[in-house]
Amino acid sequence: MTKSDNITWQNSKVDKDQRQQLLGHKSAVLWFTGLSGSGKSTIANEVEKRLYENQITSYVLDGDNVRFGLNSNLGFSAEDRQENIRRIGEVSKLFVDAGVITLTAFISPYREDRDNVRKLLATDEFIEIFVDTPIEVCEDRDVKQLYAKARRGEIKGFTGIDAPYEAPDKPEITVDTSKQPLATSVDQIMAYLNEHDYINVETADEV
């Protein structure tokens, strides 16, 4: 619900289909979700690089980066986490309308919040990517020692320690960075985008 009654949605003279036609590919949200240290941002940035190399217009919305500006007034309470994801969902919707493949790298621990973002978009515009990396692997990678601080009680509300993470029920893509190299995860996501006609690029198997 909006707080203002005196607003009207303004339609553009250029629509989403026209923007997609101009760019030469479909737009969608690749929603990376997983524990801290699972590899979400690393994979998202590598996918963006691969898309760029194939002249596909994309942009990564990174969890930390967004908190520097748009969401700088939000903390990490359950309510603030919910609002964080709500805002990102709305921004992602605008990016998709602009014809851009949008990659989001957020823990987004609550299933309901992710499902609410899915509802903002058309059926095929939300691609949930579960980076299903075991917590012990995430802890081993944690150069900031956030998990250790959370276990000592120095950080409260840390996902996977004293705050829940609700794994996706039926993600479109699941990757486990503890079992496959980064390049394989990127190939897996690119193959999905090719197979479902979001993009049309030459894959490694076709070279």
C-alpha positions as CSV (number, residue, x, y, z in Angstrom):
1,M,0.0,0.0,0.0
2,T,1.2,3.5,-0.8
3,K,0.9,6.4,1.6
4,S,-0.3,8.8,-1.1
5,D,-3.7,8.8,-2.8
6,N,-2.8,11.4,-5.4
7,I,-0.6,9.3,-7.6
8,T,-1.2,7.6,-11.0
9,W,1.0,5.1,-12.7
10,Q,2.4,6.7,-15.9
11,N,2.8,4.4,-18.9
12,S,5.7,5.0,-21.2
13,K,5.4,5.4,-25.0
14,V,8.1,2.7,-25.2
15,D,7.1,-0.6,-23.6
16,K,9.2,-3.5,-22.3
17,D,8.8,-5.7,-25.4
18,Q,10.2,-2.8,-27.5
19,R,13.1,-2.4,-25.2
20,Q,13.9,-6.1,-25.2
21,Q,13.7,-6.1,-29.0
22,L,16.1,-3.2,-29.2
23,L,18.6,-5.0,-26.9
24,G,18.1,-8.4,-28.6
25,H,17.3,-10.5,-25.5
26,K,14.6,-11.0,-22.8
27,S,14.9,-9.4,-19.4
28,A,14.5,-11.2,-16.1
29,V,15.7,-11.3,-12.5
30,L,18.3,-13.8,-11.5
31,W,17.7,-13.9,-7.8
32,F,20.8,-15.5,-6.0
33,T,20.0,-16.6,-2.5
34,G,22.1,-18.5,0.0
35,L,24.1,-18.1,3.2
36,S,26.7,-15.5,3.8
37,G,29.9,-16.8,2.1
38,S,28.0,-19.2,-0.2
39,G,29.3,-17.5,-3.3
40,K,26.3,-15.5,-4.4
41,S,28.1,-12.3,-5.3
42,T,31.1,-14.1,-6.9
43,I,28.9,-16.1,-9.2
44,A,26.6,-13.2,-10.0
45,N,29.5,-11.0,-11.0
46,E,31.0,-13.8,-13.2
47,V,27.7,-14.3,-14.9
48,E,27.4,-10.6,-15.5
49,K,30.9,-10.7,-17.0
50,R,30.0,-13.6,-19.3
51,L,26.8,-11.8,-20.4
52,Y,28.8,-8.6,-21.1
53,E,31.2,-10.6,-23.2
54,N,28.2,-11.8,-25.3
55,Q,26.8,-8.2,-25.6
56,I,23.9,-8.9,-23.2
57,T,22.8,-6.0,-21.1
58,S,22.8,-6.8,-17.4
59,Y,23.4,-5.3,-14.0
60,V,24.3,-6.8,-10.6
61,L,22.4,-5.4,-7.5
62,D,24.8,-6.5,-4.7
63,G,23.6,-6.7,-1.1
64,D,26.4,-4.6,0.4
65,N,26.4,-2.0,-2.3
66,V,22.6,-1.4,-2.0
67,R,23.0,-0.8,1.7
68,F,25.4,2.0,1.0
69,G,22.7,4.1,-0.6
70,L,19.1,3.0,-1.3
71,N,18.9,0.9,1.9
72,S,21.4,2.8,4.1
73,N,18.7,3.4,6.7
74,L,18.0,-0.3,7.3
75,G,19.5,-2.7,9.8
76,F,19.3,-6.4,10.1
77,S,16.2,-7.0,12.1
78,A,13.6,-9.3,10.6
79,E,11.5,-6.2,9.7
80,D,14.4,-4.4,8.1
81,R,15.4,-7.5,6.2
82,Q,11.9,-7.7,4.9
83,E,11.9,-4.1,3.8
84,N,15.4,-4.5,2.3
85,I,14.1,-7.3,0.0
86,R,10.8,-5.5,-0.8
87,R,12.8,-2.4,-2.1
88,I,15.1,-4.6,-4.1
89,G,12.2,-6.4,-5.6
90,E,10.7,-3.1,-6.7
91,V,14.0,-1.9,-8.2
92,S,14.4,-5.2,-9.9
93,K,11.0,-4.9,-11.5
94,L,12.0,-1.5,-12.9
95,F,15.2,-2.9,-14.3
96,V,13.3,-5.8,-16.0
97,D,10.9,-3.2,-17.5
98,A,14.0,-1.5,-18.9
99,G,14.9,-4.7,-20.7
100,V,17.9,-5.5,-18.4
101,I,18.9,-8.9,-17.1
102,T,19.2,-8.1,-13.4
103,L,21.2,-10.2,-11.0
104,T,20.6,-9.8,-7.3
105,A,23.0,-11.2,-4.7
106,F,21.2,-11.1,-1.3
107,I,21.0,-13.6,1.5
108,S,17.2,-13.0,1.4
109,P,16.6,-15.6,4.2
110,Y,12.9,-15.6,4.2
111,R,10.9,-17.7,1.7
112,E,7.9,-15.4,1.9
113,D,9.9,-12.3,1.0
114,R,11.4,-14.0,-2.1
115,D,8.0,-15.2,-3.1
116,N,6.6,-11.7,-2.8
117,V,9.2,-10.5,-5.3
118,R,8.3,-13.3,-7.6
119,K,4.7,-12.1,-7.5
120,L,5.8,-8.6,-8.7
121,L,7.0,-10.1,-12.0
122,A,5.7,-12.1,-14.9
123,T,5.8,-15.9,-14.6
124,D,9.1,-16.3,-16.5
125,E,10.8,-13.2,-15.2
126,F,11.9,-14.4,-11.8
127,I,14.7,-17.0,-11.8
128,E,15.5,-18.2,-8.3
129,I,19.1,-19.5,-8.0
130,F,19.8,-21.3,-4.7
131,V,23.5,-21.2,-3.9
132,D,23.3,-24.3,-1.7
133,T,26.7,-24.2,-0.1
134,P,27.0,-26.0,3.3
135,I,27.4,-23.7,6.3
136,E,30.7,-25.3,7.3
137,V,32.2,-24.4,3.9
138,C,30.8,-20.8,4.2
139,E,32.5,-20.5,7.6
140,D,35.8,-21.7,6.3
141,R,35.7,-19.0,3.6
142,D,34.8,-16.2,6.1
143,V,37.8,-13.9,6.0
144,K,35.8,-11.3,8.0
145,Q,35.2,-13.9,10.8
146,L,31.5,-12.9,10.9
147,Y,30.4,-16.5,11.7
148,A,33.0,-16.7,14.5
149,K,31.8,-13.4,15.9
150,A,28.2,-14.6,15.7
151,R,29.0,-17.8,17.5
152,R,30.6,-15.8,20.3
153,G,27.5,-13.6,20.5
154,E,29.2,-10.5,19.2
155,I,26.8,-10.3,16.3
156,K,23.1,-10.8,16.8
157,G,20.6,-12.0,14.3
158,F,23.2,-13.6,12.0
159,T,21.6,-15.9,9.4
160,G,22.5,-19.5,9.9
161,I,23.6,-19.0,13.5
162,D,20.9,-17.3,15.6
163,A,18.6,-16.3,12.7
164,P,16.9,-18.7,10.3
165,Y,17.6,-19.3,6.6
166,E,14.6,-20.8,4.7
167,A,15.9,-22.6,1.6
168,P,13.9,-22.4,-1.6
169,D,11.3,-25.1,-2.2
170,K,11.6,-25.2,-6.0
171,P,14.4,-23.0,-7.2
172,E,14.8,-22.8,-11.0
173,I,18.6,-23.4,-10.5
174,T,20.6,-24.9,-7.7
175,V,24.4,-24.7,-7.5
176,D,26.7,-26.0,-4.8
177,T,30.1,-24.2,-4.9
178,S,31.6,-26.7,-2.6
179,K,31.2,-29.4,-5.3
180,Q,32.0,-27.6,-8.5
181,P,34.3,-24.8,-9.7
182,L,33.1,-21.3,-10.3
183,A,33.2,-21.7,-14.1
184,T,30.9,-24.7,-14.0
185,S,28.4,-22.8,-11.9
186,V,28.5,-19.9,-14.5
187,D,28.1,-22.4,-17.4
188,Q,25.1,-24.0,-15.6
189,I,23.4,-20.6,-15.4
190,M,24.2,-19.6,-18.9
191,A,22.9,-22.9,-20.2
192,Y,19.6,-22.3,-18.4
193,L,19.3,-18.9,-19.9
194,N,20.0,-20.3,-23.4
195,E,17.7,-23.3,-23.1
196,H,14.8,-21.1,-21.9
197,D,15.3,-18.5,-24.7
198,Y,16.3,-15.6,-22.5
199,I,19.5,-15.2,-24.5
200,N,21.0,-16.8,-27.6
201,V,24.7,-17.2,-27.2
202,E,27.3,-19.8,-28.2
203,T,28.1,-22.1,-25.3
204,A,31.3,-24.0,-24.6
205,D,29.8,-27.2,-26.0
206,E,29.1,-25.5,-29.3
207,V,32.6,-24.1,-29.9
